[in-house]
């Protein structure tokens, strides 16, 4: 008898990650201080990346809650879609 995990492993395609996708992933992680990068895979190929970035602020006694260099934006999400043919890098 075949378990679900064994059946899924037989059907699953190996993930293909080429130099273009490695550069895209590195570009999304480049200046991220706090956050996450969610990579979506369909049929063994990366099809989408979703970046969620968090900005953290120090609380100060005067009530101002910002650090120099940070913007007032607390978080942002950005999706990057593309295929190997339309790579920007």
Secondary structure by P-SEA (a helix, b strand, c coil): cccaaaaaaaacccccccaaaaaaaaaaacccccbbbbbbbccccccbbbbbbbbbbbbcccccccccccccccbbbbbbbbccccccc
